[in-house]
Amino acid sequence: MPDPTLVFDYLCARFGVDIDFSDERGMTTTEVAVITFLLVGAAIVVLGIIYTAAKGNADNIPTPEQPAG
């Protein structure tokens, strides 16, 4: 079985992809933190909506009455 790094390097060369892992361009830690904060906030809002809908449905379940006997 060939070395995975050799396969990766071959595919990068074959498709003309130049990947330099020492390059420091890209997203900074602050950007990642802000995006994570927004995603967590959105998840909390969605969970709140789901919880409210589930609680409303549970509160609207009618209680059965006993038959007269």
mmCIF file of the N, C-alpha and C atoms, coordinates in Angstrom:
data_MODEL
# 
_entry.id   MODEL 
# 
loop_
_atom_site.group_PDB 
_atom_site.id 
_atom_site.type_symbol 
_atom_site.label_atom_id 
_atom_site.label_alt_id 
_atom_site.label_comp_id 
_atom_site.label_asym_id 
_atom_site.label_entity_id 
_atom_site.label_seq_id 
_atom_site.pdbx_PDB_ins_code 
_atom_site.Cartn_x 
_atom_site.Cartn_y 
_atom_site.Cartn_z 
_atom_site.occupancy 
_atom_site.B_iso_or_equiv 
_atom_site.pdbx_formal_charge 
_atom_site.auth_seq_id 
_atom_site.auth_comp_id 
_atom_site.auth_asym_id 
_atom_site.auth_atom_id 
_atom_site.pdbx_PDB_model_num 
ATOM 1   N N  . MET A 1 1  ? 0.858   -1.174 0.000   1.00 0.00 ? 1  MET A N  1 
ATOM 2   C CA . MET A 1 1  ? 0.000   0.000  0.000   1.00 0.00 ? 1  MET A CA 1 
ATOM 3   C C  . MET A 1 1  ? 0.902   1.234  0.000   1.00 0.00 ? 1  MET A C  1 
ATOM 4   N N  . PRO A 1 2  ? 0.639   2.191  -0.889  1.00 0.00 ? 2  PRO A N  1 
ATOM 5   C CA . PRO A 1 2  ? 1.499   3.378  -0.952  1.00 0.00 ? 2  PRO A CA 1 
ATOM 6   C C  . PRO A 1 2  ? 1.277   4.295  0.242   1.00 0.00 ? 2  PRO A C  1 
ATOM 7   N N  . ASP A 1 3  ? 2.281   5.074  0.520   1.00 0.00 ? 3  ASP A N  1 
ATOM 8   C CA . ASP A 1 3  ? 2.237   6.037  1.606   1.00 0.00 ? 3  ASP A CA 1 
ATOM 9   C C  . ASP A 1 3  ? 1.159   7.092  1.300   1.00 0.00 ? 3  ASP A C  1 
ATOM 10  N N  . PRO A 1 4  ? 0.252   7.393  2.230   1.00 0.00 ? 4  PRO A N  1 
ATOM 11  C CA . PRO A 1 4  ? -0.814  8.372  1.961   1.00 0.00 ? 4  PRO A CA 1 
ATOM 12  C C  . PRO A 1 4  ? -0.288  9.760  1.583   1.00 0.00 ? 4  PRO A C  1 
ATOM 13  N N  . THR A 1 5  ? 0.860   10.159 2.146   1.00 0.00 ? 5  THR A N  1 
ATOM 14  C CA . THR A 1 5  ? 1.391   11.470 1.782   1.00 0.00 ? 5  THR A CA 1 
ATOM 15  C C  . THR A 1 5  ? 1.856   11.494 0.339   1.00 0.00 ? 5  THR A C  1 
ATOM 16  N N  . LEU A 1 6  ? 2.389   10.358 -0.150  1.00 0.00 ? 6  LEU A N  1 
ATOM 17  C CA . LEU A 1 6  ? 2.798   10.299 -1.547  1.00 0.00 ? 6  LEU A CA 1 
ATOM 18  C C  . LEU A 1 6  ? 1.590   10.391 -2.471  1.00 0.00 ? 6  LEU A C  1 
ATOM 19  N N  . VAL A 1 7  ? 0.496   9.722  -2.091  1.00 0.00 ? 7  VAL A N  1 
ATOM 20  C CA . VAL A 1 7  ? -0.730  9.788  -2.894  1.00 0.00 ? 7  VAL A CA 1 
ATOM 21  C C  . VAL A 1 7  ? -1.262  11.210 -2.905  1.00 0.00 ? 7  VAL A C  1 
ATOM 22  N N  . PHE A 1 8  ? -1.260  11.853 -1.748  1.00 0.00 ? 8  PHE A N  1 
ATOM 23  C CA . PHE A 1 8  ? -1.729  13.237 -1.649  1.00 0.00 ? 8  PHE A CA 1 
ATOM 24  C C  . PHE A 1 8  ? -0.874  14.156 -2.513  1.00 0.00 ? 8  PHE A C  1 
ATOM 25  N N  . ASP A 1 9  ? 0.455   13.994 -2.404  1.00 0.00 ? 9  ASP A N  1 
ATOM 26  C CA . ASP A 1 9  ? 1.356   14.828 -3.211  1.00 0.00 ? 9  ASP A CA 1 
ATOM 27  C C  . ASP A 1 9  ? 1.148   14.581 -4.701  1.00 0.00 ? 9  ASP A C  1 
ATOM 28  N N  . TYR A 1 10 ? 0.949   13.324 -5.083  1.00 0.00 ? 10 TYR A N  1 
ATOM 29  C CA . TYR A 1 10 ? 0.727   13.004 -6.490  1.00 0.00 ? 10 TYR A CA 1 
ATOM 30  C C  . TYR A 1 10 ? -0.549  13.666 -6.998  1.00 0.00 ? 10 TYR A C  1 
ATOM 31  N N  . LEU A 1 11 ? -1.631  13.554 -6.224  1.00 0.00 ? 11 LEU A N  1 
ATOM 32  C CA . LEU A 1 11 ? -2.901  14.140 -6.649  1.00 0.00 ? 11 LEU A CA 1 
ATOM 33  C C  . LEU A 1 11 ? -2.810  15.666 -6.732  1.00 0.00 ? 11 LEU A C  1 
ATOM 34  N N  . CYS A 1 12 ? -2.100  16.282 -5.780  1.00 0.00 ? 12 CYS A N  1 
ATOM 35  C CA . CYS A 1 12 ? -1.928  17.734 -5.832  1.00 0.00 ? 12 CYS A CA 1 
ATOM 36  C C  . CYS A 1 12 ? -1.155  18.136 -7.085  1.00 0.00 ? 12 CYS A C  1 
ATOM 37  N N  . ALA A 1 13 ? -0.103  17.387 -7.400  1.00 0.00 ? 13 ALA A N  1 
ATOM 38  C CA . ALA A 1 13 ? 0.691   17.695 -8.593  1.00 0.00 ? 13 ALA A CA 1 
ATOM 39  C C  . ALA A 1 13 ? -0.119  17.441 -9.856  1.00 0.00 ? 13 ALA A C  1 
ATOM 40  N N  . ARG A 1 14 ? -0.890  16.376 -9.853  1.00 0.00 ? 14 ARG A N  1 
ATOM 41  C CA . ARG A 1 14 ? -1.669  16.008 -11.038 1.00 0.00 ? 14 ARG A CA 1 
ATOM 42  C C  . ARG A 1 14 ? -2.733  17.059 -11.357 1.00 0.00 ? 14 ARG A C  1 
ATOM 43  N N  . PHE A 1 15 ? -3.397  17.593 -10.315 1.00 0.00 ? 15 PHE A N  1 
ATOM 44  C CA . PHE A 1 15 ? -4.469  18.559 -10.519 1.00 0.00 ? 15 PHE A CA 1 
ATOM 45  C C  . PHE A 1 15 ? -3.993  20.006 -10.419 1.00 0.00 ? 15 PHE A C  1 
ATOM 46  N N  . GLY A 1 16 ? -2.702  20.206 -10.234 1.00 0.00 ? 16 GLY A N  1 
ATOM 47  C CA . GLY A 1 16 ? -2.151  21.554 -10.214 1.00 0.00 ? 16 GLY A CA 1 
ATOM 48  C C  . GLY A 1 16 ? -2.488  22.345 -8.968  1.00 0.00 ? 16 GLY A C  1 
ATOM 49  N N  . VAL A 1 17 ? -2.682  21.663 -7.867  1.00 0.00 ? 17 VAL A N  1 
ATOM 50  C CA . VAL A 1 17 ? -3.001  22.326 -6.606  1.00 0.00 ? 17 VAL A CA 1 
ATOM 51  C C  . VAL A 1 17 ? -1.707  22.577 -5.854  1.00 0.00 ? 17 VAL A C  1 
ATOM 52  N N  . ASP A 1 18 ? -1.463  23.839 -5.479  1.00 0.00 ? 18 ASP A N  1 
ATOM 53  C CA . ASP A 1 18 ? -0.247  24.186 -4.749  1.00 0.00 ? 18 ASP A CA 1 
ATOM 54  C C  . ASP A 1 18 ? -0.625  24.474 -3.303  1.00 0.00 ? 18 ASP A C  1 
ATOM 55  N N  . ILE A 1 19 ? -0.300  23.548 -2.417  1.00 0.00 ? 19 ILE A N  1 
ATOM 56  C CA . ILE A 1 19 ? -0.640  23.702 -1.006  1.00 0.00 ? 19 ILE A CA 1 
ATOM 57  C C  . ILE A 1 19 ? 0.640   23.915 -0.223  1.00 0.00 ? 19 ILE A C  1 
ATOM 58  N N  . ASP A 1 20 ? 0.691   25.041 0.478   1.00 0.00 ? 20 ASP A N  1 
ATOM 59  C CA . ASP A 1 20 ? 1.845   25.361 1.308   1.00 0.00 ? 20 ASP A CA 1 
ATOM 60  C C  . ASP A 1 20 ? 1.348   25.465 2.745   1.00 0.00 ? 20 ASP A C  1 
ATOM 61  N N  . PHE A 1 21 ? 1.667   24.455 3.562   1.00 0.00 ? 21 PHE A N  1 
ATOM 62  C CA . PHE A 1 21 ? 1.154   24.422 4.928   1.00 0.00 ? 21 PHE A CA 1 
ATOM 63  C C  . PHE A 1 21 ? 1.854   25.426 5.840   1.00 0.00 ? 21 PHE A C  1 
ATOM 64  N N  . SER A 1 22 ? 2.974   26.004 5.393   1.00 0.00 ? 22 SER A N  1 
ATOM 65  C CA . SER A 1 22 ? 3.642   27.008 6.206   1.00 0.00 ? 22 SER A CA 1 
ATOM 66  C C  . SER A 1 22 ? 3.064   28.397 5.950   1.00 0.00 ? 22 SER A C  1 
ATOM 67  N N  . ASP A 1 23 ? 2.141   28.507 5.005   1.00 0.00 ? 23 ASP A N  1 
ATOM 68  C CA . ASP A 1 23 ? 1.505   29.785 4.699   1.00 0.00 ? 23 ASP A CA 1 
ATOM 69  C C  . ASP A 1 23 ? 0.521   30.126 5.812   1.00 0.00 ? 23 ASP A C  1 
ATOM 70  N N  . GLU A 1 24 ? 0.597   31.349 6.321   1.00 0.00 ? 24 GLU A N  1 
ATOM 71  C CA . GLU A 1 24 ? -0.236  31.731 7.452   1.00 0.00 ? 24 GLU A CA 1 
ATOM 72  C C  . GLU A 1 24 ? -1.473  32.513 7.046   1.00 0.00 ? 24 GLU A C  1 
ATOM 73  N N  . ARG A 1 25 ? -1.759  32.556 5.766   1.00 0.00 ? 25 ARG A N  1 
ATOM 74  C CA . ARG A 1 25 ? -2.979  33.237 5.340   1.00 0.00 ? 25 ARG A CA 1 
ATOM 75  C C  . ARG A 1 25 ? -4.180  32.383 5.707   1.00 0.00 ? 25 ARG A C  1 
ATOM 76  N N  . GLY A 1 26 ? -5.305  33.016 5.870   1.00 0.00 ? 26 GLY A N  1 
ATOM 77  C CA . GLY A 1 26 ? -6.527  32.295 6.208   1.00 0.00 ? 26 GLY A CA 1 
ATOM 78  C C  . GLY A 1 26 ? -7.254  32.998 7.330   1.00 0.00 ? 26 GLY A C  1 
ATOM 79  N N  . MET A 1 27 ? -8.165  32.270 7.945   1.00 0.00 ? 27 MET A N  1 
ATOM 80  C CA . MET A 1 27 ? -8.960  32.879 9.004   1.00 0.00 ? 27 MET A CA 1 
ATOM 81  C C  . MET A 1 27 ? -8.135  32.993 10.277  1.00 0.00 ? 27 MET A C  1 
ATOM 82  N N  . THR A 1 28 ? -8.338  34.096 10.981  1.00 0.00 ? 28 THR A N  1 
ATOM 83  C CA . THR A 1 28 ? -7.653  34.296 12.250  1.00 0.00 ? 28 THR A CA 1 
ATOM 84  C C  . THR A 1 28 ? -8.491  33.705 13.374  1.00 0.00 ? 28 THR A C  1 
ATOM 85  N N  . THR A 1 29 ? -7.894  33.657 14.536  1.00 0.00 ? 29 THR A N  1 
ATOM 86  C CA . THR A 1 29 ? -8.587  33.091 15.695  1.00 0.00 ? 29 THR A CA 1 
ATOM 87  C C  . THR A 1 29 ? -9.824  33.906 16.050  1.00 0.00 ? 29 THR A C  1 
ATOM 88  N N  . THR A 1 30 ? -9.760  35.208 15.893  1.00 0.00 ? 30 THR A N  1 
ATOM 89  C CA . THR A 1 30 ? -10.910 36.056 16.210  1.00 0.00 ? 30 THR A CA 1 
ATOM 90  C C  . THR A 1 30 ? -12.077 35.748 15.280  1.00 0.00 ? 30 THR A C  1 
ATOM 91  N N  . GLU A 1 31 ? -11.798 35.567 14.000  1.00 0.00 ? 31 GLU A N  1 
ATOM 92  C CA . GLU A 1 31 ? -12.872 35.247 13.054  1.00 0.00 ? 31 GLU A CA 1 
ATOM 93  C C  . GLU A 1 31 ? -13.508 33.905 13.389  1.00 0.00 ? 31 GLU A C  1 
ATOM 94  N N  . VAL A 1 32 ? -12.686 32.947 13.737  1.00 0.00 ? 32 VAL A N  1 
ATOM 95  C CA . VAL A 1 32 ? -13.214 31.632 14.102  1.00 0.00 ? 32 VAL A CA 1 
ATOM 96  C C  . VAL A 1 32 ? -14.066 31.742 15.361  1.00 0.00 ? 32 VAL A C  1 
ATOM 97  N N  . ALA A 1 33 ? -13.626 32.533 16.332  1.00 0.00 ? 33 ALA A N  1 
ATOM 98  C CA . ALA A 1 33 ? -14.386 32.701 17.572  1.00 0.00 ? 33 ALA A CA 1 
ATOM 99  C C  . ALA A 1 33 ? -15.727 33.374 17.311  1.00 0.00 ? 33 ALA A C  1 
ATOM 100 N N  . VAL A 1 34 ? -15.748 34.384 16.447  1.00 0.00 ? 34 VAL A N  1 
ATOM 101 C CA . VAL A 1 34 ? -17.006 35.084 16.144  1.00 0.00 ? 34 VAL A CA 1 
ATOM 102 C C  . VAL A 1 34 ? -17.964 34.152 15.416  1.00 0.00 ? 34 VAL A C  1 
ATOM 103 N N  . ILE A 1 35 ? -17.471 33.398 14.449  1.00 0.00 ? 35 ILE A N  1 
ATOM 104 C CA . ILE A 1 35 ? -18.326 32.456 13.715  1.00 0.00 ? 35 ILE A CA 1 
ATOM 105 C C  . ILE A 1 35 ? -18.869 31.385 14.661  1.00 0.00 ? 35 ILE A C  1 
ATOM 106 N N  . THR A 1 36 ? -18.017 30.874 15.546  1.00 0.00 ? 36 THR A N  1 
ATOM 107 C CA . THR A 1 36 ? -18.466 29.876 16.521  1.00 0.00 ? 36 THR A CA 1 
ATOM 108 C C  . THR A 1 36 ? -19.534 30.465 17.441  1.00 0.00 ? 36 THR A C  1 
ATOM 109 N N  . PHE A 1 37 ? -19.341 31.703 17.893  1.00 0.00 ? 37 PHE A N  1 
ATOM 110 C CA . PHE A 1 37 ? -20.319 32.374 18.758  1.00 0.00 ? 37 PHE A CA 1 
ATOM 111 C C  . PHE A 1 37 ? -21.661 32.507 18.053  1.00 0.00 ? 37 PHE A C  1 
ATOM 112 N N  . LEU A 1 38 ? -21.640 32.896 16.786  1.00 0.00 ? 38 LEU A N  1 
ATOM 113 C CA . LEU A 1 38 ? -22.887 33.046 16.034  1.00 0.00 ? 38 LEU A CA 1 
ATOM 114 C C  . LEU A 1 38 ? -23.583 31.705 15.833  1.00 0.00 ? 38 LEU A C  1 
ATOM 115 N N  . LEU A 1 39 ? -22.818 30.653 15.545  1.00 0.00 ? 39 LEU A N  1 
ATOM 116 C CA . LEU A 1 39 ? -23.425 29.334 15.367  1.00 0.00 ? 39 LEU A CA 1 
ATOM 117 C C  . LEU A 1 39 ? -24.027 28.806 16.663  1.00 0.00 ? 39 LEU A C  1 
ATOM 118 N N  . VAL A 1 40 ? -23.348 29.028 17.773  1.00 0.00 ? 40 VAL A N  1 
ATOM 119 C CA . VAL A 1 40 ? -23.892 28.595 19.073  1.00 0.00 ? 40 VAL A CA 1 
ATOM 120 C C  . VAL A 1 40 ? -25.158 29.387 19.392  1.00 0.00 ? 40 VAL A C  1 
ATOM 121 N N  . GLY A 1 41 ? -25.157 30.681 19.118  1.00 0.00 ? 41 GLY A N  1 
ATOM 122 C CA . GLY A 1 41 ? -26.349 31.497 19.346  1.00 0.00 ? 41 GLY A CA 1 
ATOM 123 C C  . GLY A 1 41 ? -27.524 31.031 18.506  1.00 0.00 ? 41 GLY A C  1 
ATOM 124 N N  . ALA A 1 42 ? -27.264 30.714 17.236  1.00 0.00 ? 42 ALA A N  1 
ATOM 125 C CA . ALA A 1 42 ? -28.331 30.215 16.368  1.00 0.00 ? 42 ALA A CA 1 
ATOM 126 C C  . ALA A 1 42 ? -28.861 28.876 16.870  1.00 0.00 ? 42 ALA A C  1 
ATOM 127 N N  . ALA A 1 43 ? -27.974 28.029 17.351  1.00 0.00 ? 43 ALA A N  1 
ATOM 128 C CA . ALA A 1 43 ? -28.406 26.729 17.880  1.00 0.00 ? 43 ALA A CA 1 
ATOM 129 C C  . ALA A 1 43 ? -29.275 26.905 19.120  1.00 0.00 ? 43 ALA A C  1 
ATOM 130 N N  . ILE A 1 44 ? -28.931 27.858 19.970  1.00 0.00 ? 44 ILE A N  1 
ATOM 131 C CA . ILE A 1 44 ? -29.738 28.111 21.167  1.00 0.00 ? 44 ILE A CA 1 
ATOM 132 C C  . ILE A 1 44 ? -31.123 28.615 20.783  1.00 0.00 ? 44 ILE A C  1 
ATOM 133 N N  . VAL A 1 45 ? -31.202 29.496 19.794  1.00 0.00 ? 45 VAL A N  1 
ATOM 134 C CA . VAL A 1 45 ? -32.500 29.999 19.338  1.00 0.00 ? 45 VAL A CA 1 
ATOM 135 C C  . VAL A 1 45 ? -33.349 28.867 18.775  1.00 0.00 ? 45 VAL A C  1 
ATOM 136 N N  . VAL A 1 46 ? -32.757 28.010 17.954  1.00 0.00 ? 46 VAL A N  1 
ATOM 137 C CA . VAL A 1 46 ? -33.507 26.887 17.368  1.00 0.00 ? 46 VAL A CA 1 
ATOM 138 C C  . VAL A 1 46 ? -33.978 25.935 18.456  1.00 0.00 ? 46 VAL A C  1 
ATOM 139 N N  . LEU A 1 47 ? -33.117 25.633 19.430  1.00 0.00 ? 47 LEU A N  1 
ATOM 140 C CA . LEU A 1 47 ? -33.536 24.758 20.529  1.00 0.00 ? 47 LEU A CA 1 
ATOM 141 C C  . LEU A 1 47 ? -34.659 25.384 21.349  1.00 0.00 ? 47 LEU A C  1 
ATOM 142 N N  . GLY A 1 48 ? -34.618 26.699 21.528  1.00 0.00 ? 48 GLY A N  1 
ATOM 143 C CA . GLY A 1 48 ? -35.701 27.383 22.248  1.00 0.00 ? 48 GLY A CA 1 
ATOM 144 C C  . GLY A 1 48 ? -37.018 27.275 21.509  1.00 0.00 ? 48 GLY A C  1 
ATOM 145 N N  . ILE A 1 49 ? -36.991 27.426 20.196  1.00 0.00 ? 49 ILE A N  1 
ATOM 146 C CA . ILE A 1 49 ? -38.212 27.298 19.395  1.00 0.00 ? 49 ILE A CA 1 
ATOM 147 C C  . ILE A 1 49 ? -38.761 25.882 19.473  1.00 0.00 ? 49 ILE A C  1 
ATOM 148 N N  . ILE A 1 50 ? -37.877 24.898 19.360  1.00 0.00 ? 50 ILE A N  1 
ATOM 149 C CA . ILE A 1 50 ? -38.320 23.493 19.428  1.00 0.00 ? 50 ILE A CA 1 
ATOM 150 C C  . ILE A 1 50 ? -38.890 23.188 20.809  1.00 0.00 ? 50 ILE A C  1 
ATOM 151 N N  . TYR A 1 51 ? -38.231 23.675 21.870  1.00 0.00 ? 51 TYR A N  1 
ATOM 152 C CA . TYR A 1 51 ? -38.713 23.430 23.227  1.00 0.00 ? 51 TYR A CA 1 
ATOM 153 C C  . TYR A 1 51 ? -40.088 24.061 23.438  1.00 0.00 ? 51 TYR A C  1 
ATOM 154 N N  . THR A 1 52 ? -40.277 25.289 22.980  1.00 0.00 ? 52 THR A N  1 
ATOM 155 C CA . THR A 1 52 ? -41.562 25.978 23.142  1.00 0.00 ? 52 THR A CA 1 
ATOM 156 C C  . THR A 1 52 ? -42.665 25.242 22.387  1.00 0.00 ? 52 THR A C  1 
ATOM 157 N N  . ALA A 1 53 ? -42.378 24.784 21.177  1.00 0.00 ? 53 ALA A N  1 
ATOM 158 C CA . ALA A 1 53 ? -43.384 24.055 20.407  1.00 0.00 ? 53 ALA A CA 1 
ATOM 159 C C  . ALA A 1 53 ? -43.729 22.731 21.075  1.00 0.00 ? 53 ALA A C  1 
ATOM 160 N N  . ALA A 1 54 ? -42.735 22.021 21.583  1.00 0.00 ? 54 ALA A N  1 
ATOM 161 C CA . ALA A 1 54 ? -42.988 20.742 22.244  1.00 0.00 ? 54 ALA A CA 1 
ATOM 162 C C  . ALA A 1 54 ? -43.785 20.939 23.529  1.00 0.00 ? 54 ALA A C  1 
ATOM 163 N N  . LYS A 1 55 ? -43.436 21.965 24.291  1.00 0.00 ? 55 LYS A N  1 
ATOM 164 C CA . LYS A 1 55 ? -44.164 22.229 25.533  1.00 0.00 ? 55 LYS A CA 1 
ATOM 165 C C  . LYS A 1 55 ? -45.608 22.632 25.236  1.00 0.00 ? 55 LYS A C  1 
ATOM 166 N N  . GLY A 1 56 ? -45.816 23.441 24.206  1.00 0.00 ? 56 GLY A N  1 
ATOM 167 C CA . GLY A 1 56 ? -47.174 23.830 23.827  1.00 0.00 ? 56 GLY A CA 1 
ATOM 168 C C  . GLY A 1 56 ? -48.009 22.639 23.386  1.00 0.00 ? 56 GLY A C  1 
ATOM 169 N N  . ASN A 1 57 ? -47.406 21.738 22.627  1.00 0.00 ? 57 ASN A N  1 
ATOM 170 C CA . ASN A 1 57 ? -48.134 20.530 22.212  1.00 0.00 ? 57 ASN A CA 1 
ATOM 171 C C  . ASN A 1 57 ? -48.433 19.630 23.403  1.00 0.00 ? 57 ASN A C  1 
ATOM 172 N N  . ALA A 1 58 ? -47.500 19.529 24.329  1.00 0.00 ? 58 ALA A N  1 
ATOM 173 C CA . ALA A 1 58 ? -47.726 18.681 25.506  1.00 0.00 ? 58 ALA A CA 1 
ATOM 174 C C  . ALA A 1 58 ? -48.810 19.264 26.400  1.00 0.00 ? 58 ALA A C  1 
ATOM 175 N N  . ASP A 1 59 ? -48.883 20.581 26.499  1.00 0.00 ? 59 ASP A N  1 
ATOM 176 C CA . ASP A 1 59 ? -49.904 21.215 27.340  1.00 0.00 ? 59 ASP A CA 1 
ATOM 177 C C  . ASP A 1 59 ? -51.298 21.124 26.715  1.00 0.00 ? 59 ASP A C  1 
ATOM 178 N N  . ASN A 1 60 ? -51.381 20.909 25.409  1.00 0.00 ? 60 ASN A N  1 
ATOM 179 C CA . ASN A 1 60 ? -52.670 20.842 24.730  1.00 0.00 ? 60 ASN A CA 1 
ATOM 180 C C  . ASN A 1 60 ? -53.234 19.427 24.620  1.00 0.00 ? 60 ASN A C  1 
ATOM 181 N N  . ILE A 1 61 ? -52.582 18.464 25.239  1.00 0.00 ? 61 ILE A N  1 
ATOM 182 C CA . ILE A 1 61 ? -53.119 17.091 25.228  1.00 0.00 ? 61 ILE A CA 1 
ATOM 183 C C  . ILE A 1 61 ? -54.321 17.053 26.171  1.00 0.00 ? 61 ILE A C  1 
ATOM 184 N N  . PRO A 1 62 ? -55.488 16.655 25.651  1.00 0.00 ? 62 PRO A N  1 
ATOM 185 C CA . PRO A 1 62 ? -56.678 16.638 26.525  1.00 0.00 ? 62 PRO A CA 1 
ATOM 186 C C  . PRO A 1 62 ? -56.590 15.494 27.534  1.00 0.00 ? 62 PRO A C  1 
ATOM 187 N N  . THR A 1 63 ? -57.155 15.746 28.724  1.00 0.00 ? 63 THR A N  1 
ATOM 188 C CA . THR A 1 63 ? -57.208 14.687 29.732  1.00 0.00 ? 63 THR A CA 1 
ATOM 189 C C  . THR A 1 63 ? -58.513 13.912 29.525  1.00 0.00 ? 63 THR A C  1 
ATOM 190 N N  . PRO A 1 64 ? -58.402 12.616 29.425  1.00 0.00 ? 64 PRO A N  1 
ATOM 191 C CA . PRO A 1 64 ? -59.606 11.815 29.191  1.00 0.00 ? 64 PRO A CA 1 
ATOM 192 C C  . PRO A 1 64 ? -60.511 11.827 30.446  1.00 0.00 ? 64 PRO A C  1 
ATOM 193 N N  . GLU A 1 65 ? -61.808 11.829 30.204  1.00 0.00 ? 65 GLU A N  1 
ATOM 194 C CA . GLU A 1 65 ? -62.761 11.810 31.299  1.00 0.00 ? 65 GLU A CA 1 
ATOM 195 C C  . GLU A 1 65 ? -63.168 10.366 31.556  1.00 0.00 ? 65 GLU A C  1 
ATOM 196 N N  . GLN A 1 66 ? -63.459 10.087 32.798  1.00 0.00 ? 66 GLN A N  1 
ATOM 197 C CA . GLN A 1 66 ? -63.893 8.728  33.160  1.00 0.00 ? 66 GLN A CA 1 
ATOM 198 C C  . GLN A 1 66 ? -65.318 8.502  32.665  1.00 0.00 ? 66 GLN A C  1 
ATOM 199 N N  . PRO A 1 67 ? -65.545 7.320  32.158  1.00 0.00 ? 67 PRO A N  1 
ATOM 200 C CA . PRO A 1 67 ? -66.927 7.032  31.766  1.00 0.00 ? 67 PRO A CA 1 
ATOM 201 C C  . PRO A 1 67 ? -67.845 6.930  32.976  1.00 0.00 ? 67 PRO A C  1 
ATOM 202 N N  . ALA A 1 68 ? -69.060 7.379  32.779  1.00 0.00 ? 68 ALA A N  1 
ATOM 203 C CA . ALA A 1 68 ? -70.039 7.310  33.877  1.00 0.00 ? 68 ALA A CA 1 
ATOM 204 C C  . ALA A 1 68 ? -70.447 5.853  34.077  1.00 0.00 ? 68 ALA A C  1 
ATOM 205 N N  . GLY A 1 69 ? -70.496 5.463  35.281  1.00 0.00 ? 69 GLY A N  1 
ATOM 206 C CA . GLY A 1 69 ? -70.765 4.049  35.454  1.00 0.00 ? 69 GLY A CA 1 
ATOM 207 C C  . GLY A 1 69 ? -71.621 3.713  36.537  1.00 0.00 ? 69 GLY A C  1 
# 
